[in-house]
């Protein structure tokens, strides 16, 4: 069955899905091109709009911060230096890719974002291309590139700002709705929810979390326990070091997720444990209490856990302790 490429989510493609090659991205109708960053299709009036962007280490003026992206438009191949990524000529709004993306901005169309393995190491998959959901274009402007032309002249670029839709607005596709009806899943695993403690986080068994849980076979990375249910299946939870909800707004990516048992997940959320710079497991427990904790985080090479997220969680709770001590 052929899946139609449309503006918005593609039916059958789960949020967080990883595809190994650009050909697979193309075949899944997530993007219209095998190489270029901006995907285009015809709108209802026959004019070209952009439906998707691939972030994969493009121009020097690009900036990825997960919730907000600064994206540089496209140029003909002749206007680019393939080695330095510098432009040899200013970009034009008349160029078809830039015009299509600008038209999506004017019409308020959402844009699918895919991150490739050459992108920002904090958010990009270690291999392949991952579908990271819908973003809205909030600004389209002419800017001056931070890198001048080959003769030192200023280079004008077509620059866009994109903001990620909130998790509550990342609509479920048919595949996700079907998964939510599978027997054996709790309500907590089916739908996004918010749990409030000292840290507010969203609970959702996403594709990224499932990949990390599968990588470790359900074994907890901080205590080593592997819980098995009556059906002999392992049970674990995907725990975000930098929580998804406000005020943290962490990314739902493998580099930010640990595979933990429910007990260690709760301990991470309330600051009872943190991860050190050397991947040691740091405990914050009252004097005299003991817990089953490994001295060092279980780590597999394919995980690609990023130290920035461990530092965020650690610094958050260090600050909490300092503030508590100062107020006592």
N, C-alpha and C positions, 0 to 999 in steps of 0.2 A: 504494500500500500504506500503510495506517495504522500508525504506530508507537505502541506502547503506552507510556503514561507510567508509570514505575515508580520505586521507591526505588533510587538508585544511578545508574550511567551509563545513558544512553539509547543503544540500539544504533544505530549509523550516525552518531553525532555525535562527531567527533574532539576530543580534548582540545585546547583552544586555538582552537576554531572561533569565528569572528566572524559574527554575524548582524546585518543592518543595522537591523532594527526590532523592537519588542516583539511585533508580530504574527508575525514570523518565529520569535521565541523560543517563542511560544505554539504555532505550527503545528508546530514541531519537537518538541513535547511536553517541552520543557525546563522549562516553568513553566506554572502553571494559570491565570494572571491576566494581563491586559493592562496593569495599572497598579500593583497592590500589590506589596510587596516579598517577602511570604511566600507560597509556593505550598503547596497542600494536596492530599492525596488520601486515599482510604480504605485503611486497613490491612486485613490478613486478617480481623480481627474486626469490620470495619465502622466503626471509630473513625477520626477524621481525624488524620493525621500530616503533618508537613511534609517535602517531598522536595527543595525548592530555595529559594534566596534570591537576589534581585537586589540588588546594592550599587550605588547610583546617587545618592550625595549625599543620604542620608536625614536622620536626626536628628543633633543637635549632639553627642550622647553617643557616636555611632558612632566606631570607630577601626579603620582597616585597616592591618595591617602584613604583608600577604601570607600569611605562615605562620600568623599568629594574627589573629583578627578579634574585636572587641568590637561586638556588634550589639544595637541597641535594638529591642524588640518593636513591635507595631503598636497603633494606636488608631483609633477611628471618626473619620471625616473631621471631624465636628463638634468633636472634641477637639483639633484641630491648627490652628495658625496657618500658612497656606500660604506666607506671605512670609518669616517669621522662622524657621520650622521648630520653634518652641517649642510645647510642649504646654500646653493650658489646663486639663487635668485629669490625674490620675494614671492609669496604665495598669492593666489588670486581667488576671489569669491566666485569667479565665473567658472573655475575648474569644477568639473561635474561632481566629484566627491564632496568638496566643500559646499557647493550649492545645495546638494542633497541633504547634508547634515544641517545646514542653516535653515532649510525648508522644514525639517523636522522640528527645529527649535521654534520657528514661527508658528507652526501648526500644533505645537504642544504634544508631539508624539513621543512616547517612551522609546528608549534605545536599549537593546540588549548589550550587556558587557561580557566579553570573554577575556580571560587572562591567560596568557601563554607563559611557557617556562622561562622565557628570557626577560620577563618583566620584573617589577620590584620584588626583591627577595622576601619582603614581609608578607606579601599577599599572593604571590604567584605560585602555581603548582610546581613541584619539582620536575615534572615531565608532562607533556601533553597540553591540553587547553581545557579550561574549566569555565562553565557557564555560571556567572555570578549574579544573574538577575537583571532587573530593570532599573534604569537611571533616567532622570529627567534632565534636559539641557536647560540650565538656568541663565546662561549668558553666551552670546556669540559676539566676538569683538576682533578688531584688528590690533595686534600688539607688535612690539619690536622684539625680535629674538635676542636671547642672551648671548648668542654666538654670531658675530658679524660675518659678512660674506668673505670670500677668499681674498678680496682686495681691501678688507677692513670696512666696507660699506655696511650701513644698517640694513637688516633684512626684515621685512614685514611678514608676519604670519597670521593665519586665520586661527584664532584660539577660541576654545570652547570650555565652559565650566559645566560639569555634570554632577548631580547629586543623586545618591542612591535612594530609591523609594524606601520608606520604613518597612520593617518586616511584616507588619500588619497589612501592607498594601502589595506585598509580593504574592499575588494570587496563586492559589493551588492549581496545578495542571491536572489533567485527567489521571496521569500516573500517580501523582501524590494523593489525590482523592481516593484512588483505588487502594493504595498502600494503607491509607488511614482506616480502611474497612477490614484489613486483614485480621483474622482471629489471633489472639495471643498478645496483642499490643494494648498497652494501657492508654488511657486518655492523655496522660502526660507525654507519651511518645508520639501521639497522633498529631497534635496541634500545638502551635506556639502558645506559651503561657508565660506569665511573669510571676516569679516568686520573690517576695520581699524579705530580706534579712538586713544585715549591714551592707550587703552587696545585692543589687537587683540584677537578675539575669533572666534571659529567656530560655525556656526549656523546649528543645525541639530536636528530634532525632533526624538530623539532616544527612545528606549524602556524604558530606565531609566527615561528620562524626562517625558515621557507619564505617567509612574507610579506615579511620584510625582504630576503631574497635576491632575490626576484622584483622588489621595489621598485627595487633597484639593478641588476637584470639580471645579477647575478653579479660586478659590478665591485667590487674591494676598496676599502674606504673610506679606507684609510691609505696604500696605495701606488699605487692606480689601475689595477692590472693586472686583466685579465679573461681568465681561463683558459678555453680551449675544448677539449673533448675531441674524439676522432675522430668522434663523432656530431654535432659542431658545437654541442653544448649547453654552456652555461657551467657551470663548477664553482666553488663557493665554500662557505664554512662560516659558520654562525651562531655568533658569539662573544659570550659573556655577559661584560659588564664586571664585574658582581658575580656570581661563580660560583655555581652551583646547590648544590653539595655543601657539607658541613661544612668549615670552621666558618663559611662565608660565608652560605649559605642564601639566595642571591639569587632573585628571581622570574623565571620564564620568560615574560617579556612583551617586546613590541617595544621598549619604552622602555629596556630593559636589553641589547639585542642589536645587534651590529654585523655587517655583511656583510664578511667578510675572506677573503683567499686563505689557503691552509693555512699558508704561511710566516708571514704577519702574525698569524694566529691563535695560532701557537705563541709568537711574540714578545710578544703581549699576555699570554699565560698566564704567561710567565716574567719579566714585568716589563721587557722590553727596550723596550717602548713604552707610553706612557700618553696620555691625552687631557686637554689643559689646560682651564682654565675658559673660554678663548676658542675652544675646539674645535681648538686647535693640536695637532699630533702631536708629543709629547715623546719623544725617543730617549734610551735609556740603553745606550750601546754602548762597548766598550773603546776607548781612545785609538787613533786611526789607522784604525779600521774604519769603513766607510761602508755604508749601506743605501739602497735606493730607497724613499724615504718622502716623502709629500706634506707640505707645510708646514702644511696645514690639512685637517681631516677632511672628506671628501665628505659633504655633508648634503642630504637632500631634505626638503621641508617636511612631507610626510606621515609622516615617520619618527617625530617626536615624542620623540627621544632625551632622556632626563632627566639633567640635570647631576649629580644625587645619585649615580648609578651610576658615572659617570666619576670623580667625586671619591673614591668608595670605592676603586676600583682604584688610582688615583693615590696616595692616602694609604697604602694597604696596602704598596705597594712603596717609598714614601718611608720608611716606618717600618722596613721590612726593611733598607734601605740604612743608616739611622741605627744600627740594632742591630748590623749587621755592622761598621760603622766603630768602634762603641764597644767591640767585642770583639776588634778587631785590635791 
